[in-house]
């Protein structure tokens, strides 16, 4: 199932943002790009990660501090930038036609327009952000609507234990409901002090700070409450079903 009005498409090889995959077509690779300038790496979505991202003395100093504080998960490196990584093309946003659908094992399924979503209570959260491709961005300030607000309105049934995030283009990812009810989980439209850009998920993205960032889906359009843990797009291609950075749960 998916929210009404969301067409399904193949995210693997679309436009200029396709993600390099392993030889069996499943797990993304981080490959040295022979055509790139020296000290650049090609990552998902064709992003070039240059030496400035990981090489400055200030970055290294901050990385040591975060590691000493116990905030840098194993296998991660601190970045001062914010790489753009995603599968598929950046969708267009029309506030007059956009909607957000909550359905599945809930007592009160509902749909919100963009204007209605903006009228919900707001919350601000400061949190770190850990990408499965090994970079971490610290002390982000997000603003949006708490997932608890959405759940309180939907009233999940007792058997609802998981949530499928439905996004533009049919992209999905799965998360335990209990994780989404943590106080720092948001449906965010702002990366303070600026609104999100389309490349980073505008108009709306999920933010789940304690899991790898693919669980913080971009361009989210709906939530499906389920009894079973159903693998999403990357989970079907070898990514871990949970994705805890502290335990390096990158792949199954």
Secondary structure, 3 states (H helix, E strand, C coil): CCCCCCCCCCCCCCCCCCCCECCCCCCECCEECCCCCCCCEECHHHCEECHHHHHCHHHHHHHHHHHHCCCCCCCCEECCCCCCCCCCCCCCCCCCCCEEEEEECECCCEEEEHHHHHCCCCEEEEEEEECCCCEEEEEEEEEEEEHHHHHHHHCECCCCCEEEEEEHHHCEEEEEHHHHCCCCCEEEEEECCEECCHHHCCCCEEECCCECHHHCCCCEEEEEEECCCCCCCCHHHCECCCCEHHHCCCEC
